[in-house]
Structures are given as C-alpha cells and as structure tokens.
Amino acid sequence: MKLLFWFLSLLLMIPSSSLAQSLPDNAHKNSYGNGWSCDRGFYKSGEKCIAVKIPQNGKLNYLGNGWDCQRGFYKSGDQCIKVEIPANAKLNYLGNGWDCNRGYYKSGGQCIAVIIPKNGKLNYLGNSWECESNFKKSGNICVAMTPQEIQKQKEVEKAFKLEMERRKRQGVSGDDCETEYKTGAEVCVEITGADIDCNESYSGNYYRDCDVTLDYEIQTDYKGGSYIDVEVECTVEIEYKGRETYTTQSDSNSETETYSLYAHGSESGSMSFNFSFSSYNEITKVKISSAECEINSVDLY
C-alpha cells in the first residue's frame, strides 16, 4: 500500500505536459475530444503533417488538406491543365471543362449549330429542336397534326397531369413518365433498387472509392407494330464525411442509356457510378443521399 501511495504521489508531481501526447510539427490539438489535426496547408500522413504541394494554376482546397485547380483548369495527375474552349462554347459551371452555347450541341471536341426546321423551335436545354404546338416530328421536319391528333394530344396531356397529381398525393417517388405524341403511348421508368459498395484503402482505415449501382425498369403501353427508342438518364448523389472533419460533403454523377421497346414492352436495366476520394480526406462515412431516373427522350421508329 505504501508503494502504491508513493507511485501516485510521483505521478502528481510530473508536469501534465509530459503526460500529454506530443504534437508533430505543423499540427494543432483538436477542438473537441482527444487527438490532433494538421494545420491548414498540411495533410496527415502517419504521425506527421506533410506540406501540400500545389502545382502551377492550383490552389489550396476548401478543407486546406489538398489542392484543386483554379477556374479554367482541370486536374490531370499532379498538374492543372488549361481548358481549351472551342468556338461557340463557354466554361462550364464548375470551371473545369466546357459546354456549348445555347443553339449548339457537342460533337467530339466541337460545338455544332442546331438546324431548326420550319415550325420548329429550340428545345428547353438549347442543344436540339422540337416542334411547335400542333406540329409533330417526322424525320428532320415538323408536319401539321390532324385535328384528331391534336385532340388526342390534349387528352393525353390532361390524363398525364392528373396521373402526376395522383402520384404526388400518394407520395409515390422514384419514377418518371413521358409520352410519345405520335401515338399517345406512355413510357415510364422506375427505380427498383440501389446499392453502394465502398473499397477500403490499403491501410484499411478509410475509403478509397465507392461504387453505386442503380436498378430500374422501363415499361410502355405502346400498341403499334413498330418500336420506341427511349433514352434514360439516372443521377445519384452521395454524402460523405472524412476523419477529423465535422462537415458533410456531397457529390453527384449521371449516366444515360438507350433502349428499344416493342408493343407493351418492358426492359430491366442497371447503371453503375464510381466516386473516388482523395487520400488527404480519409473518408470514413458514405451514404446515398438521393437517386432518380428520368426519361430524356421518346422517339417512334
């Protein structure tokens, strides 16, 4: 007992700084809890803080533990490469690529002017054309609809609006429908499943990247003898959080696929998305925050 008392007394005489964990260079104690984090401009590597090497035309990222390219440049390996913008294009929203101006569409590395036929107009996205009201697409031209076709279109639009209102009241989500206006046929896509699988780093204590798979089904009530060409676009958004961080970040990705459906046809499909993370962030938590599939276009052939 005397020996134990002597040992406890000796501990009380030792300065608290000697018992505390020593901080590496360019680090600071965490605001909450135990441990330490690297200062801004440095990233954690084992028990050290290593300076972030920022290439030309780069800048320190938001978290201060890595780098991003300045607007007008894109990341390629450990460099920032200037975005080469073709004629009739502009820098995209993120500033790391380019989009065509309204009235043009992307073809390879160029922007090609949209040729709009008589009785046609630029579509909502500005990268193609559609027919004016009471006209329908026939190849590369717009032809007048018959009075019967106009009436049927109005009925289809009314029925579609009522159906969307019904689904909204019932809280149905995850599906999207479009109408083929030549026949009035409806084509719908519905998500049937979503899965996320994350790959750990070599050290096994944080995620290197995650793969998300979306399963969906496409159906149509088309009754004719031809087939319908359908383009489906799915978008996935994830939320993730890194070690020693208190804010949640998000990222999204989109993919498109085309299908051909026959009368009363249906097709099951899936899309895969990959989200990669910088080793600086040491991501430890990832989840799917939202997922949706929609029909971009429906064409009768």
Phi, psi and omega in degrees: 000318178298322180295319179296317180297320180295323181291318179294322179296322179295321178297320181294335180278344181282132180302141182299331181295333180285332179277333183290152178293131181286142180269140174287168176300146176062038179226167178215156178292146178292149180292325182236136176076190181269170175100188184214162177228156179284149175295163178299133182099000179228156177231153185282131176220101186066239179251023181236163172246117183257138180294136176287124178268111184263122181285173176300138182068022175248175179208159177294138182285178185300320182282344179081011182243015180194196182221153174234159176280150175292161180301131182099001178227155177232152183282130175220101185066237179253026180233165172246116183258138181292136177285121177270112185262121180285175177298145177065033178225170180216162177296139182285177186300319181283343179081011181244016180191198181220154174233152177286150175294162178299132182100002179228157177230152183282131176220101185066235179258021183233167173243117184257138181293138176284124177270113184260122180285172176299139182068021176245172180208161178294139180286179185299319181284342179080012182244010178197193181226161175217164183277152175293166178304140180073014172234156180228154182282133175222096186068240181255016180230169175248125180246151182293139177277149177286160177305324179294320179293322179296317179297317180295322178298318179298319180295318179296317180296321179294314180296321180295317179297317179296321180294319179295323177294321178297315180296323180295320179295324182276354179077019179288132179222172176085009178225161182211143181229147174224156183248134173273111193284344176291322184247345185079007181290143179254138177237130183232148174234139182222133177287130180251347179186154178216137183218144178234134181227116184255139180259129182280159176291171180298328178282342175081011183245008171200168185269136177273318178196167180226142175250128177247133178241129176248129174254141181210167179227137178247136179222153176218151176258017179303138185243359185282187182258002179260207175219160184248129178266124186236130173253124181249135175239129178242142180232135179237136174239134177242157172241140181215158184220137180264164176296141178066019176240152183244003178248147179261133177252165181222158178209151180225159181211146181229149176219155177233150176218152179243138181228153175245121182246137175265185183306129181052032184280159174215154182212133175260139181215173177210152177231144180245140181230140178241133177239118181257147182238148175287142180294341179296326188280335182049066183290130182240344180226129179220140174210157174280120180268330177199156178206136178210150174235139178220159180265118181282318184208150176226119182230137180266133178235000000 
